[in-house]
Amino acid sequence: MNELIPPGGRPLLIVDDDPTFARVLGRALSSRGFEVITTDNADDARALTRRHQPRYCVLDLKLGDENGLRLIPELQSLVPDIRVLLLTGYASIATAVEAIKRGAHDYLAKPVDADAVVRALLDGDAGPAEGDDLVDAPDAPLPLRRLEWEHIQRVLTECEGNISETARRLGMHRRTLQRKLSKHPVRERPDEI
C-alpha cells in the first residue's frame, strides 16, 4: 500500500481517450484517497479544469486527434499550481523533454501502475527528498532501431504532432511514417522485457 496521502479539497483530473484505462486508473486512485474526475477529450478537460480547479492532472499524450503536450500550458494557465503527469504508450526522450519544457511535473510510460502514478503526482509535496536518486548512464549505446524511434519522435514533437510535416522533414512517405508510429517503441536494451 502506498504511504503517500493526497491532500484533500481539490480533485484529480484524468484525461485519456481510452475509457477502460481511465476507469480502471480512476478506481485505483480513488481507493488511494483521491477525488477523481475523468474525461476523454481536451475540450472537456478545459471545461472541467475551469469548473473544478484540480490539484493534479494525469494526461495522456495522444487524445484522438489532439496532442496532450499542447494541453499542458493551457491547463496551467487555468490553474497555475496544477501538477500534470503525462502518460504515454509511445515513450521517447523527445516527448519526455518536451513535456517537462511545457510544464509537466513528471512523465511516465504506459503500462504503469497506480502506485507509480501516486508517487509521481505527490513527489515534492512532502518537501525536499532525502538524498539524490541519480539515474545511471547507460553502459552501451542505444540500438539503431531505438535511435530511429527517438529521432522520429523528436521531429514529430517539433512538428507538433503533424504527421504530414514530419514525414516531409524526414524524407519518407506518410504511410511509412504512420506504420513506424503504429509499432510499439523499441526497447532501449535488448534484454529489457
C-alpha positions as CSV (number, residue, x, y, z in Angstrom):
1,M,0.0,0.0,0.0
2,N,1.2,3.5,-0.7
3,E,2.3,5.6,2.3
4,L,1.8,8.8,0.4
5,I,-1.5,10.5,1.2
6,P,-3.0,13.0,-1.2
7,P,-4.1,16.4,0.2
8,G,-7.9,16.8,0.2
9,G,-10.0,19.6,-1.1
10,R,-9.3,19.5,-4.8
11,P,-9.8,16.7,-7.3
12,L,-7.5,14.9,-9.7
13,L,-8.4,15.1,-13.4
14,I,-7.7,12.1,-15.6
15,V,-7.7,12.9,-19.3
16,D,-7.4,9.8,-21.5
17,D,-9.2,8.7,-24.7
18,D,-9.1,5.1,-23.6
19,P,-12.2,4.9,-21.4
20,T,-11.3,1.5,-19.9
21,F,-7.8,2.7,-18.8
22,A,-9.3,5.9,-17.4
23,R,-12.0,4.0,-15.5
24,V,-9.5,1.5,-14.0
25,L,-7.0,4.1,-13.1
26,G,-9.7,6.3,-11.6
27,R,-10.9,3.5,-9.4
28,A,-7.4,2.7,-8.2
29,L,-6.7,6.4,-7.4
30,S,-10.0,6.8,-5.7
31,S,-9.1,3.9,-3.4
32,R,-5.8,5.7,-2.6
33,G,-7.7,8.8,-1.4
34,F,-8.0,11.0,-4.5
35,E,-11.3,12.5,-5.6
36,V,-11.2,11.7,-9.3
37,I,-12.9,13.3,-12.3
38,T,-12.3,11.9,-15.8
39,T,-12.8,12.9,-19.4
40,D,-11.7,11.6,-22.8
41,N,-11.1,14.8,-24.7
42,A,-9.3,18.2,-24.5
43,D,-12.4,20.4,-24.7
44,D,-14.0,18.7,-21.6
45,A,-10.6,18.8,-19.8
46,R,-10.5,22.6,-20.2
47,A,-14.1,22.9,-19.0
48,L,-13.6,20.6,-16.0
49,T,-10.4,22.4,-15.1
50,R,-12.2,25.8,-15.1
51,R,-15.0,24.4,-13.0
52,H,-13.2,22.1,-10.5
53,Q,-9.7,23.7,-10.3
54,P,-8.0,20.3,-9.9
55,R,-4.7,20.0,-8.0
56,Y,-3.5,17.1,-10.2
57,C,-3.9,16.0,-13.8
58,V,-3.0,12.7,-15.3
59,L,-2.9,13.4,-19.0
60,D,-2.5,11.1,-22.0
61,L,-0.1,12.2,-24.7
62,K,-2.4,11.1,-27.6
63,L,-6.0,12.3,-27.2
64,G,-7.6,11.2,-30.5
65,D,-6.6,14.0,-33.0
66,E,-5.2,16.2,-30.2
67,N,-1.9,16.1,-28.6
68,G,-1.7,16.2,-24.8
69,L,1.5,18.2,-25.0
70,R,-0.5,21.2,-26.3
71,L,-2.9,20.9,-23.4
72,I,-0.3,21.2,-20.6
73,P,0.2,25.0,-20.8
74,E,-3.5,25.6,-21.3
75,L,-4.3,23.7,-18.1
76,Q,-1.6,25.5,-16.2
77,S,-2.9,28.9,-17.4
78,L,-6.3,28.0,-15.9
79,V,-4.8,26.6,-12.7
80,P,-1.2,27.7,-12.1
81,D,-0.4,25.2,-9.4
82,I,-1.8,22.1,-11.1
83,R,0.6,19.2,-11.3
84,V,0.5,17.5,-14.6
85,L,1.7,13.9,-15.1
86,L,2.0,13.0,-18.8
87,L,1.4,9.3,-19.6
88,T,2.1,7.7,-23.0
89,G,2.3,4.4,-24.6
90,Y,4.8,5.9,-27.1
91,A,7.6,6.9,-24.8
92,S,10.6,8.7,-26.2
93,I,13.3,11.0,-24.9
94,A,11.9,13.8,-27.2
95,T,8.4,13.7,-25.8
96,A,9.7,13.4,-22.2
97,V,11.8,16.5,-22.7
98,E,9.1,18.4,-24.4
99,A,6.6,17.5,-21.7
100,I,8.9,18.9,-19.0
101,K,9.6,22.0,-21.1
102,R,5.9,22.6,-21.4
103,G,5.4,22.4,-17.7
104,A,4.6,18.8,-16.9
105,H,5.6,17.8,-13.4
106,D,6.6,14.2,-14.5
107,Y,6.3,11.8,-17.3
108,L,5.6,8.0,-17.3
109,A,5.4,5.4,-20.0
110,K,2.5,3.0,-20.1
111,P,1.8,0.4,-18.8
112,V,2.0,2.0,-15.4
113,D,0.5,1.0,-12.0
114,A,-1.5,3.3,-9.8
115,D,1.3,3.4,-7.1
116,A,3.8,4.8,-9.6
117,V,1.2,7.4,-10.6
118,V,0.7,8.4,-7.0
119,R,4.4,8.6,-6.4
120,A,4.9,10.8,-9.4
121,L,2.0,13.1,-8.5
122,L,2.9,13.5,-4.9
123,D,6.7,13.7,-5.4
124,G,7.8,17.1,-4.0
125,D,4.6,17.6,-2.0
126,A,6.2,16.3,1.2
127,G,9.2,18.6,0.9
128,P,12.7,18.0,-0.5
129,A,13.8,14.4,-0.9
130,E,16.4,12.8,1.3
131,G,19.3,12.2,-1.0
132,D,19.6,12.3,-4.7
133,D,18.3,9.5,-6.8
134,L,20.6,9.7,-9.8
135,V,19.9,7.5,-12.7
136,D,22.9,5.6,-14.0
137,A,24.0,6.4,-17.6
138,P,23.6,3.5,-20.0
139,D,26.6,1.2,-20.3
140,A,26.1,0.7,-24.0
141,P,24.9,2.9,-26.9
142,L,21.3,2.6,-27.8
143,P,20.4,0.2,-30.6
144,L,19.9,1.7,-34.1
145,R,16.1,1.0,-34.1
146,R,15.8,2.8,-30.8
147,L,17.7,5.8,-32.1
148,E,15.5,5.9,-35.2
149,W,12.4,5.9,-32.9
150,E,13.9,8.7,-30.8
151,H,14.7,10.8,-33.9
152,I,11.2,10.3,-35.3
153,Q,9.6,11.3,-32.0
154,R,11.9,14.4,-31.8
155,V,10.9,15.6,-35.3
156,L,7.2,14.7,-34.6
157,T,7.4,16.8,-31.5
158,E,9.0,19.7,-33.4
159,C,6.1,19.4,-35.9
160,E,3.6,19.5,-33.0
161,G,2.2,16.0,-34.0
162,N,1.7,16.8,-37.6
163,I,2.3,13.5,-39.4
164,S,2.5,15.0,-43.0
165,E,5.0,17.7,-42.0
166,T,7.0,15.1,-40.0
167,A,7.1,12.7,-43.0
168,R,8.2,15.6,-45.3
169,R,11.0,16.6,-43.0
170,L,12.2,13.0,-42.6
171,G,12.0,12.4,-46.3
172,M,9.7,9.4,-46.1
173,H,6.3,8.6,-47.3
174,R,3.4,9.5,-44.9
175,R,2.2,5.9,-44.8
176,T,5.7,4.6,-44.0
177,L,5.9,7.0,-41.0
178,Q,2.4,6.0,-39.8
179,R,3.4,2.3,-40.0
180,K,6.5,3.1,-37.9
181,L,4.5,5.1,-35.4
182,S,1.9,2.3,-35.0
183,K,4.5,0.0,-33.7
184,H,5.4,-0.1,-30.0
185,P,8.6,1.9,-29.1
186,V,11.8,-0.1,-29.4
187,R,13.2,-1.1,-26.0
188,E,16.4,0.7,-25.0
189,R,18.2,-2.6,-24.3
190,P,17.5,-5.9,-25.9
191,D,17.4,-7.7,-22.5
192,E,14.6,-5.4,-21.2
193,I,11.2,-7.0,-21.1
